[in-house]
Structures are given as structure tokens and as C-alpha cells.
Amino acid sequence: TFQLVAFITAFFICLYAHMFKLLQAQKAQSRQTLRMIRRSIFALFAQLSVPLLTIAIPIGLLFTSMF
């Protein structure tokens, strides 16, 4: 279970890093387009981090209660 959570977290971190690279590559675009892309990236981060936290927090509590 812990390996699955670690894999999912690493996958999303790589996904966000790739999105930020794409965002920096689009600097020639207008400021409004950059703002829209940045907002969509943060919205995606918020939507994906909530389910990950709901998985990670009980697992973390389980591991801390074991010791």
C-alpha cells in the first residue's frame, strides 16, 4: 500500500514538473494565456492533492500508531 501511494505521488510530482516546463516554454504567449495556464495547473494540483491526502493521512496515522 505504501509503495502504491509513493508511486502515485512520484507520478503526480513528475506531471506537475512537466506542466511547469511547458508553462515556461510558453513565455512568448500573451500574459492572459499564461495566467489561464497557471490557474489551470493550480486547480489540477488542488483537485489531485485532496484524494492523495485522504489516502496518505490514514496510512501515516496507521504507521505512527504501530510504533
C-alpha positions as CSV (number, residue, x, y, z in Angstrom):
1,T,0.0,0.0,0.0
2,F,2.8,2.4,0.9
3,Q,4.6,1.7,-2.4
4,L,1.4,2.4,-4.3
5,V,1.0,5.8,-2.6
6,A,4.7,6.6,-3.2
7,F,4.4,5.7,-6.8
8,I,1.2,7.8,-7.3
9,T,2.8,10.8,-5.5
10,A,6.0,10.5,-7.6
11,F,3.9,10.3,-10.8
12,F,2.0,13.5,-9.9
13,I,5.2,15.3,-9.0
14,C,6.6,14.4,-12.4
15,L,3.4,15.5,-14.1
16,Y,3.5,18.9,-12.3
17,A,7.2,19.4,-13.2
18,H,6.4,18.7,-16.8
19,M,3.5,21.1,-16.8
20,F,5.7,23.9,-15.3
21,K,8.3,23.2,-18.0
22,L,5.6,23.6,-20.6
23,L,4.4,26.8,-18.9
24,Q,7.9,28.3,-19.0
25,A,8.3,27.2,-22.7
26,Q,5.2,29.3,-23.5
27,K,6.7,32.6,-22.4
28,A,6.2,34.0,-25.9
29,Q,2.4,33.7,-25.4
30,S,0.4,36.6,-24.1
31,R,0.1,37.3,-20.3
32,Q,-3.5,36.4,-20.3
33,T,-2.8,32.9,-21.7
34,L,0.0,32.4,-19.2
35,R,-2.4,33.4,-16.4
36,M,-5.0,30.9,-17.6
37,I,-2.5,28.1,-17.9
38,R,-1.1,28.8,-14.4
39,R,-4.6,28.8,-12.9
40,S,-5.5,25.5,-14.6
41,I,-2.3,24.0,-13.2
42,F,-3.0,25.1,-9.7
43,A,-6.6,23.9,-10.0
44,L,-5.4,20.5,-11.2
45,F,-3.0,20.4,-8.3
46,A,-5.7,21.1,-5.8
47,Q,-8.0,18.5,-7.3
48,L,-5.4,15.8,-7.3
49,S,-3.8,16.6,-3.9
50,V,-7.0,16.2,-1.9
51,P,-7.5,12.5,-2.8
52,L,-3.8,11.8,-2.2
53,L,-4.0,13.4,1.2
54,T,-7.1,11.4,2.1
55,I,-5.1,8.2,1.3
56,A,-1.8,9.4,2.8
57,I,-3.1,10.7,6.1
58,P,-4.7,7.5,7.4
59,I,-1.7,5.4,6.2
60,G,0.6,7.8,8.1
61,L,-1.5,7.6,11.2
62,L,-1.5,3.8,10.9
63,F,2.3,3.7,10.7
64,T,2.7,6.1,13.6
65,S,0.3,4.1,15.8
66,M,2.3,0.9,15.1
67,F,5.5,2.3,16.7
